[in-house]
Amino acid sequence: MKPSSPATAETSFPRNASRRSSLCASRRSSLCDSRRGSLLLEFILMGVPVLFLTISVFEASLMMWQYHTMAEAVQIVAQYVTAHGYNCSNGNSCAITIGNIASYIEQTGVGLDPSKLNVTIASANSSTACRPVNTCTSSSTQFPPATNGDYNVGNDITVSATYTMNNPITMFWPSKVSTSTGVLTLGATSTQRIVF
């Protein structure tokens, strides 16, 4: 028996392929039907997880961006407060209020929804909670307070914030904490020493 040349093998392939397609066109064989169904099955097995993974990566990126924005805003606001201590209240006119601080954190937290941002501002002997932050923008209470020397240079000021994020993907993430409702709370804290 004489082996076929490569040219013969190449030309026979399209002939076999066309014969197979004409076979599928002429009659419905189970072989042809199973090939059509396998494409749909492959898409379901691969397409759905890839789509879920793409959406998860986008949502995780959004969550990281919101956390970073909130953490940076908390640190900037803590530095802002520590530059307005004792020397601003005695002889200078740069004292600030809770309303100034709440407005400043809203401005520095670009892209964060103020109705989901809760802020706590604490000095050595007092603490003010703004839940959410936009409830404190009209407050005229001085901070850091002059009572008990909270505004003295060298005392610590702590600004803490939590941000509630609604994310439907979180109900599929494995966790020890139940996240079945899709709500995730991000938190950040900054402690600074009064310098002025």
C-alpha positions in Angstrom: 0.0 0.0 0.0 1.4 3.3 -1.1 1.4 6.2 1.5 -0.5 9.2 0.5 1.4 12.4 -0.2 0.9 15.5 2.0 -0.9 17.3 -0.9 -3.4 14.5 -1.1 -4.1 14.7 2.6 -4.6 18.4 2.5 -7.0 18.2 -0.4 -9.0 15.4 1.1 -9.7 17.4 4.3 -11.9 20.1 2.7 -13.7 17.4 0.8 -14.4 15.5 4.1 -15.5 18.7 5.8 -17.9 19.6 3.0 -19.3 16.1 3.0 -19.8 16.3 6.8 -21.6 19.7 6.4 -23.8 18.4 3.6 -24.6 15.4 5.7 -25.7 17.7 8.5 -27.7 19.8 6.1 -29.4 16.8 4.5 -30.5 15.1 7.6 -30.6 15.8 11.3 -28.2 13.4 12.9 -27.5 13.3 16.6 -23.8 14.0 15.9 -24.7 17.3 14.2 -27.2 18.4 16.9 -24.7 17.6 19.7 -22.1 19.9 18.1 -24.6 22.8 18.0 -25.5 22.3 21.6 -21.9 22.2 22.7 -21.3 25.8 21.6 -24.2 26.9 23.8 -22.9 24.8 26.7 -19.4 26.1 26.3 -20.7 29.7 26.4 -22.7 29.0 29.5 -19.8 27.2 31.2 -17.2 29.9 30.3 -19.2 33.0 29.5 -21.1 33.4 32.7 -18.1 33.0 35.0 -16.1 35.4 32.9 -18.9 37.9 33.0 -19.2 37.5 36.8 -15.4 37.9 37.2 -15.4 41.0 35.1 -18.2 42.6 37.1 -16.5 41.5 40.4 -13.2 43.1 39.4 -15.0 46.4 38.5 -16.9 46.4 41.8 -13.8 45.6 43.8 -11.9 48.4 42.1 -14.8 50.8 42.9 -14.7 49.7 46.5 -10.9 50.2 46.8 -11.2 53.7 45.2 -14.0 54.6 47.7 -11.9 53.3 50.6 -8.8 55.2 49.5 -10.8 58.4 49.0 -12.3 58.2 52.4 -9.0 57.3 54.1 -7.2 60.3 52.5 -10.1 62.6 53.3 -10.0 61.5 57.0 -6.2 62.2 57.1 -6.4 65.6 55.4 -9.3 66.6 57.8 -7.3 65.5 60.9 -4.4 67.6 59.7 -6.7 70.5 59.1 -8.1 70.3 62.6 -4.7 70.1 64.3 -3.6 73.3 62.6 -6.6 75.2 64.3 -5.9 74.6 68.0 -5.0 76.9 71.0 -3.3 79.6 69.0 -6.3 80.0 66.7 -8.6 80.7 69.6 -6.4 83.1 71.5 -5.4 86.2 69.6 -6.0 84.9 66.1 -9.3 84.5 64.3 -8.8 81.1 62.7 -10.9 78.9 65.1 -13.1 76.3 63.3 -16.4 74.7 64.1 -17.9 71.2 63.7 -19.7 72.6 60.6 -16.4 73.7 59.0 -15.0 70.2 59.6 -18.1 68.4 58.2 -18.1 70.7 55.1 -14.3 70.1 54.6 -14.6 66.3 54.8 -17.5 66.5 52.2 -15.3 68.5 49.9 -12.2 66.3 50.2 -14.2 63.1 49.9 -14.8 63.5 46.2 -17.3 60.9 44.9 -18.5 59.7 48.3 -22.2 60.0 49.1 -22.4 62.2 52.2 -25.6 60.4 53.3 -23.6 57.1 53.6 -20.5 58.7 55.3 -20.5 58.7 59.1 -17.8 60.8 60.9 -16.7 61.0 64.5 -14.3 63.8 65.6 -12.7 63.3 69.1 -10.4 65.3 71.2 -8.9 64.4 74.6 -12.2 64.9 76.6 -15.0 65.3 74.0 -16.4 63.6 71.0 -18.8 64.6 68.3 -20.5 62.1 66.0 -22.0 63.1 62.6 -24.2 60.3 61.4 -24.3 61.0 58.5 -21.8 63.8 57.9 -24.2 66.2 56.2 -26.2 66.5 59.5 -23.3 68.5 61.1 -22.6 71.1 58.4 -24.7 73.7 60.1 -23.2 73.2 63.6 -21.5 76.2 65.1 -19.8 74.4 68.0 -16.1 75.2 68.2 -13.7 72.3 67.7 -11.3 71.5 69.3 -13.2 72.8 72.4 -11.6 75.2 74.8 -13.0 73.3 77.8 -10.6 71.1 79.7 -7.8 72.4 77.5 -8.6 70.0 74.6 -7.4 72.6 72.2 -3.9 72.9 73.7 -0.8 72.2 71.6 0.3 68.6 72.0 -3.1 67.0 72.5 -4.3 64.4 70.0 -7.3 64.8 67.7 -8.9 61.6 66.2 -11.1 61.7 63.1 -12.8 58.4 62.3 -15.1 57.6 59.4 -17.2 54.7 58.1 -18.7 54.5 54.7 -21.6 52.1 53.9 -21.4 50.6 50.4 -24.2 48.6 48.7 -22.6 46.0 46.5 -24.6 43.0 45.2 -21.4 41.0 44.5 -20.6 40.8 48.2 -23.3 38.2 48.9 -21.2 35.8 46.8 -17.9 36.5 48.5 -16.8 34.0 51.2 -16.7 35.6 54.6 -17.1 34.8 58.3 -19.4 37.8 58.6 -22.8 37.5 56.9 -23.0 39.8 53.9 -26.2 38.4 52.5 -27.7 41.8 52.1 -24.9 43.1 50.0 -23.9 45.9 52.4 -20.2 46.5 53.1 -18.9 49.0 55.7 -15.5 50.5 55.1 -13.7 52.4 57.9 -10.7 54.7 58.4 -9.1 56.5 61.3 -6.5 59.2 61.7 -4.9 60.5 64.9 -2.9 63.8 64.7 -1.3 66.0 67.4 -2.4 69.7 67.6 0.6 71.8 66.4 -0.8 75.3 66.4 
